Amino acid sequence: MAIPPVPFYQITLRTKKPPDTVYPRLLGGLGGHIRKRRLEVRMSGQQFAKLIAVDLNTVYKWERNLFAPPMRYMKGILDFLGYDPGWNVTRLSGKEIVAYRSRQKLSQKAFARILHVNVGALRRWERNQRRPPRRIFERLCSLLGERCGN
């Protein structure tokens, strides 16, 4: 007895191509924006470091969001990006808050009182564990003046 032929169906599976693993998955910080743009224009880390006038290791630390670029480099970075990724990305680093507080000879408690926040929140900002909310960020910018890009 003959076995009837099995019908063959043509199936086409469609899915999105996975993103290149070189590109950052999330642009959670300024570093992700820098890396994405640098790769888009096919620029090496060394070339970008030379453009901004910093060390290559500094660029890698920025890209991995290990620390935020100081404000003196922000104009060059934003010019390179071609856009401002927003206030929540270009915020102050904890070191800048500590430096300001030290220059003013203020304790954490006294500076927290000036900002109308609790000391624990200020400590977390200084350790880069948390970021200040917009209203506090704007108050810090007014205290720091030009260092925030004002």
ChimeraX commands (.cxc) that place a marker at each C-alpha (Angstrom):
marker #1 position 0.00,0.00,0.00 radius 0.5
marker #1 position 1.37,3.37,-0.97 radius 0.5
marker #1 position 1.86,6.06,1.63 radius 0.5
marker #1 position 0.26,9.31,0.56 radius 0.5
marker #1 position 2.71,12.21,0.23 radius 0.5
marker #1 position 2.95,14.51,3.23 radius 0.5
marker #1 position 1.95,18.02,2.31 radius 0.5
marker #1 position 4.74,20.55,2.82 radius 0.5
marker #1 position 3.86,24.00,3.91 radius 0.5
marker #1 position 6.01,26.99,3.44 radius 0.5
marker #1 position 6.25,28.86,6.71 radius 0.5
marker #1 position 7.97,32.18,7.03 radius 0.5
marker #1 position 9.02,33.21,10.51 radius 0.5
marker #1 position 9.45,36.90,11.04 radius 0.5
marker #1 position 11.05,38.65,13.96 radius 0.5
marker #1 position 13.02,41.77,14.62 radius 0.5
marker #1 position 16.74,41.53,14.18 radius 0.5
marker #1 position 18.38,41.69,17.59 radius 0.5
marker #1 position 20.28,44.92,18.23 radius 0.5
marker #1 position 24.02,44.91,17.87 radius 0.5
marker #1 position 25.59,44.02,21.21 radius 0.5
marker #1 position 28.09,46.85,20.85 radius 0.5
marker #1 position 25.36,49.47,21.25 radius 0.5
marker #1 position 24.08,50.21,24.75 radius 0.5
marker #1 position 20.77,48.53,25.50 radius 0.5
marker #1 position 19.47,51.37,27.64 radius 0.5
marker #1 position 20.43,54.99,27.42 radius 0.5
marker #1 position 19.98,55.34,31.16 radius 0.5
marker #1 position 22.74,57.87,31.61 radius 0.5
marker #1 position 24.80,60.34,29.68 radius 0.5
marker #1 position 27.38,57.61,29.09 radius 0.5
marker #1 position 24.93,55.57,27.02 radius 0.5
marker #1 position 24.18,58.58,24.84 radius 0.5
marker #1 position 27.90,59.25,24.34 radius 0.5
marker #1 position 28.65,55.63,23.40 radius 0.5
marker #1 position 25.67,55.37,21.04 radius 0.5
marker #1 position 26.61,58.58,19.18 radius 0.5
marker #1 position 30.30,57.66,19.07 radius 0.5
marker #1 position 29.48,54.29,17.49 radius 0.5
marker #1 position 26.99,55.85,15.07 radius 0.5
marker #1 position 29.68,58.13,13.66 radius 0.5
marker #1 position 32.24,55.29,13.78 radius 0.5
marker #1 position 34.55,57.16,16.11 radius 0.5
marker #1 position 36.96,55.31,18.36 radius 0.5
marker #1 position 37.18,56.02,22.06 radius 0.5
marker #1 position 40.65,57.47,21.51 radius 0.5
marker #1 position 39.36,59.90,18.86 radius 0.5
marker #1 position 36.52,61.04,21.13 radius 0.5
marker #1 position 38.92,61.46,24.06 radius 0.5
marker #1 position 41.15,63.64,21.88 radius 0.5
marker #1 position 38.14,65.68,20.70 radius 0.5
marker #1 position 37.01,66.41,24.28 radius 0.5
marker #1 position 40.62,66.68,25.58 radius 0.5
marker #1 position 40.45,63.92,28.19 radius 0.5
marker #1 position 42.11,60.57,28.79 radius 0.5
marker #1 position 40.75,57.43,27.07 radius 0.5
marker #1 position 40.05,55.77,30.44 radius 0.5
marker #1 position 37.97,58.79,31.42 radius 0.5
marker #1 position 35.79,58.30,28.33 radius 0.5
marker #1 position 35.30,54.61,29.16 radius 0.5
marker #1 position 34.31,55.49,32.73 radius 0.5
marker #1 position 31.79,58.05,31.44 radius 0.5
marker #1 position 30.35,55.53,28.99 radius 0.5
marker #1 position 29.88,52.97,31.76 radius 0.5
marker #1 position 28.31,55.67,33.98 radius 0.5
marker #1 position 30.95,55.07,36.64 radius 0.5
marker #1 position 31.11,58.82,37.10 radius 0.5
marker #1 position 29.56,61.85,35.44 radius 0.5
marker #1 position 31.59,64.23,33.32 radius 0.5
marker #1 position 32.45,67.50,35.06 radius 0.5
marker #1 position 30.47,70.52,33.89 radius 0.5
marker #1 position 33.48,71.99,32.08 radius 0.5
marker #1 position 33.17,69.18,29.49 radius 0.5
marker #1 position 29.39,69.38,29.05 radius 0.5
marker #1 position 29.40,71.93,26.23 radius 0.5
marker #1 position 31.74,69.77,24.14 radius 0.5
marker #1 position 29.78,66.61,24.90 radius 0.5
marker #1 position 26.42,68.19,24.07 radius 0.5
marker #1 position 27.86,69.65,20.86 radius 0.5
marker #1 position 29.10,66.18,19.92 radius 0.5
marker #1 position 25.73,64.58,20.69 radius 0.5
marker #1 position 23.83,67.25,18.80 radius 0.5
marker #1 position 21.10,67.30,21.44 radius 0.5
marker #1 position 20.63,67.65,25.17 radius 0.5
marker #1 position 19.60,64.30,26.66 radius 0.5
marker #1 position 17.78,66.13,29.44 radius 0.5
marker #1 position 18.22,67.43,32.94 radius 0.5
marker #1 position 18.04,63.97,34.52 radius 0.5
marker #1 position 21.12,62.86,32.59 radius 0.5
marker #1 position 23.33,65.93,32.84 radius 0.5
marker #1 position 22.92,66.35,36.57 radius 0.5
marker #1 position 25.62,67.13,39.08 radius 0.5
marker #1 position 27.87,64.42,40.35 radius 0.5
marker #1 position 28.17,63.79,44.06 radius 0.5
marker #1 position 31.76,65.02,44.01 radius 0.5
marker #1 position 30.62,68.44,42.82 radius 0.5
marker #1 position 28.08,68.68,45.64 radius 0.5
marker #1 position 30.73,67.69,48.19 radius 0.5
marker #1 position 33.23,70.16,46.70 radius 0.5
marker #1 position 30.74,73.03,46.92 radius 0.5
marker #1 position 29.79,72.11,50.49 radius 0.5
marker #1 position 33.47,71.92,51.47 radius 0.5
marker #1 position 34.29,75.28,49.88 radius 0.5
marker #1 position 31.43,76.86,51.82 radius 0.5
marker #1 position 32.63,75.09,55.00 radius 0.5
marker #1 position 29.19,73.59,55.58 radius 0.5
marker #1 position 28.45,70.34,57.37 radius 0.5
marker #1 position 26.05,67.90,55.74 radius 0.5
marker #1 position 23.45,68.84,58.33 radius 0.5
marker #1 position 23.80,72.58,57.66 radius 0.5
marker #1 position 23.73,72.15,53.88 radius 0.5
marker #1 position 20.72,69.82,54.09 radius 0.5
marker #1 position 18.95,72.51,56.11 radius 0.5
marker #1 position 19.70,75.10,53.38 radius 0.5
marker #1 position 18.30,72.75,50.72 radius 0.5
marker #1 position 15.28,71.84,52.90 radius 0.5
marker #1 position 16.04,68.10,52.70 radius 0.5
marker #1 position 17.04,65.50,55.24 radius 0.5
marker #1 position 20.68,64.59,55.81 radius 0.5
marker #1 position 20.21,61.01,54.57 radius 0.5
marker #1 position 19.06,62.23,51.16 radius 0.5
marker #1 position 22.05,64.56,50.87 radius 0.5
marker #1 position 24.42,61.71,51.80 radius 0.5
marker #1 position 22.95,59.49,49.05 radius 0.5
marker #1 position 23.37,62.29,46.48 radius 0.5
marker #1 position 26.98,62.86,47.52 radius 0.5
marker #1 position 27.72,59.13,47.18 radius 0.5
marker #1 position 25.96,59.03,43.77 radius 0.5
marker #1 position 23.54,56.46,45.12 radius 0.5
marker #1 position 20.56,58.64,44.24 radius 0.5
marker #1 position 19.96,61.79,42.23 radius 0.5
marker #1 position 18.25,64.90,43.55 radius 0.5
marker #1 position 14.74,65.58,42.22 radius 0.5
marker #1 position 14.28,68.40,39.73 radius 0.5
marker #1 position 13.33,71.10,42.26 radius 0.5
marker #1 position 16.38,70.34,44.42 radius 0.5
marker #1 position 18.57,70.09,41.32 radius 0.5
marker #1 position 17.44,73.55,40.26 radius 0.5
marker #1 position 18.17,74.88,43.76 radius 0.5
marker #1 position 21.65,73.32,43.64 radius 0.5
marker #1 position 22.23,74.90,40.23 radius 0.5
marker #1 position 21.29,78.30,41.57 radius 0.5
marker #1 position 23.80,77.83,44.39 radius 0.5
marker #1 position 26.55,76.57,42.09 radius 0.5
marker #1 position 25.80,79.16,39.40 radius 0.5
marker #1 position 27.73,78.70,36.17 radius 0.5
marker #1 position 28.95,75.20,37.12 radius 0.5
marker #1 position 25.44,73.86,36.31 radius 0.5
marker #1 position 25.43,75.46,32.90 radius 0.5
marker #1 position 23.33,78.44,33.97 radius 0.5
marker link #1:1,2 radius 0.2
marker link #1:2,3 radius 0.2
marker link #1:3,4 radius 0.2
marker link #1:4,5 radius 0.2
marker link #1:5,6 radius 0.2
marker link #1:6,7 radius 0.2
marker link #1:7,8 radius 0.2
marker link #1:8,9 radius 0.2
marker link #1:9,10 radius 0.2
marker link #1:10,11 radius 0.2
marker link #1:11,12 radius 0.2
marker link #1:12,13 radius 0.2
marker link #1:13,14 radius 0.2
marker link #1:14,15 radius 0.2
marker link #1:15,16 radius 0.2
marker link #1:16,17 radius 0.2
marker link #1:17,18 radius 0.2
marker link #1:18,19 radius 0.2
marker link #1:19,20 radius 0.2
marker link #1:20,21 radius 0.2
marker link #1:21,22 radius 0.2
marker link #1:22,23 radius 0.2
marker link #1:23,24 radius 0.2
marker link #1:24,25 radius 0.2
marker link #1:25,26 radius 0.2
marker link #1:26,27 radius 0.2
marker link #1:27,28 radius 0.2
marker link #1:28,29 radius 0.2
marker link #1:29,30 radius 0.2
marker link #1:30,31 radius 0.2
marker link #1:31,32 radius 0.2
marker link #1:32,33 radius 0.2
marker link #1:33,34 radius 0.2
marker link #1:34,35 radius 0.2
marker link #1:35,36 radius 0.2
marker link #1:36,37 radius 0.2
marker link #1:37,38 radius 0.2
marker link #1:38,39 radius 0.2
marker link #1:39,40 radius 0.2
marker link #1:40,41 radius 0.2
marker link #1:41,42 radius 0.2
marker link #1:42,43 radius 0.2
marker link #1:43,44 radius 0.2
marker link #1:44,45 radius 0.2
marker link #1:45,46 radius 0.2
marker link #1:46,47 radius 0.2
marker link #1:47,48 radius 0.2
marker link #1:48,49 radius 0.2
marker link #1:49,50 radius 0.2
marker link #1:50,51 radius 0.2
marker link #1:51,52 radius 0.2
marker link #1:52,53 radius 0.2
marker link #1:53,54 radius 0.2
marker link #1:54,55 radius 0.2
marker link #1:55,56 radius 0.2
marker link #1:56,57 radius 0.2
marker link #1:57,58 radius 0.2
marker link #1:58,59 radius 0.2
marker link #1:59,60 radius 0.2
marker link #1:60,61 radius 0.2
marker link #1:61,62 radius 0.2
marker link #1:62,63 radius 0.2
marker link #1:63,64 radius 0.2
marker link #1:64,65 radius 0.2
marker link #1:65,66 radius 0.2
marker link #1:66,67 radius 0.2
marker link #1:67,68 radius 0.2
marker link #1:68,69 radius 0.2
marker link #1:69,70 radius 0.2
marker link #1:70,71 radius 0.2
marker link #1:71,72 radius 0.2
marker link #1:72,73 radius 0.2
marker link #1:73,74 radius 0.2
marker link #1:74,75 radius 0.2
marker link #1:75,76 radius 0.2
marker link #1:76,77 radius 0.2
marker link #1:77,78 radius 0.2
marker link #1:78,79 radius 0.2
marker link #1:79,80 radius 0.2
marker link #1:80,81 radius 0.2
marker link #1:81,82 radius 0.2
marker link #1:82,83 radius 0.2
marker link #1:83,84 radius 0.2
marker link #1:84,85 radius 0.2
marker link #1:85,86 radius 0.2
marker link #1:86,87 radius 0.2
marker link #1:87,88 radius 0.2
marker link #1:88,89 radius 0.2
marker link #1:89,90 radius 0.2
marker link #1:90,91 radius 0.2
marker link #1:91,92 radius 0.2
marker link #1:92,93 radius 0.2
marker link #1:93,94 radius 0.2
marker link #1:94,95 radius 0.2
marker link #1:95,96 radius 0.2
marker link #1:96,97 radius 0.2
marker link #1:97,98 radius 0.2
marker link #1:98,99 radius 0.2
marker link #1:99,100 radius 0.2
marker link #1:100,101 radius 0.2
marker link #1:101,102 radius 0.2
marker link #1:102,103 radius 0.2
marker link #1:103,104 radius 0.2
marker link #1:104,105 radius 0.2
marker link #1:105,106 radius 0.2
marker link #1:106,107 radius 0.2
marker link #1:107,108 radius 0.2
marker link #1:108,109 radius 0.2
marker link #1:109,110 radius 0.2
marker link #1:110,111 radius 0.2
marker link #1:111,112 radius 0.2
marker link #1:112,113 radius 0.2
marker link #1:113,114 radius 0.2
marker link #1:114,115 radius 0.2
marker link #1:115,116 radius 0.2
marker link #1:116,117 radius 0.2
marker link #1:117,118 radius 0.2
marker link #1:118,119 radius 0.2
marker link #1:119,120 radius 0.2
marker link #1:120,121 radius 0.2
marker link #1:121,122 radius 0.2
marker link #1:122,123 radius 0.2
marker link #1:123,124 radius 0.2
marker link #1:124,125 radius 0.2
marker link #1:125,126 radius 0.2
marker link #1:126,127 radius 0.2
marker link #1:127,128 radius 0.2
marker link #1:128,129 radius 0.2
marker link #1:129,130 radius 0.2
marker link #1:130,131 radius 0.2
marker link #1:131,132 radius 0.2
marker link #1:132,133 radius 0.2
marker link #1:133,134 radius 0.2
marker link #1:134,135 radius 0.2
marker link #1:135,136 radius 0.2
marker link #1:136,137 radius 0.2
marker link #1:137,138 radius 0.2
marker link #1:138,139 radius 0.2
marker link #1:139,140 radius 0.2
marker link #1:140,141 radius 0.2
marker link #1:141,142 radius 0.2
marker link #1:142,143 radius 0.2
marker link #1:143,144 radius 0.2
marker link #1:144,145 radius 0.2
marker link #1:145,146 radius 0.2
marker link #1:146,147 radius 0.2
marker link #1:147,148 radius 0.2
marker link #1:148,149 radius 0.2
marker link #1:149,150 radius 0.2
view
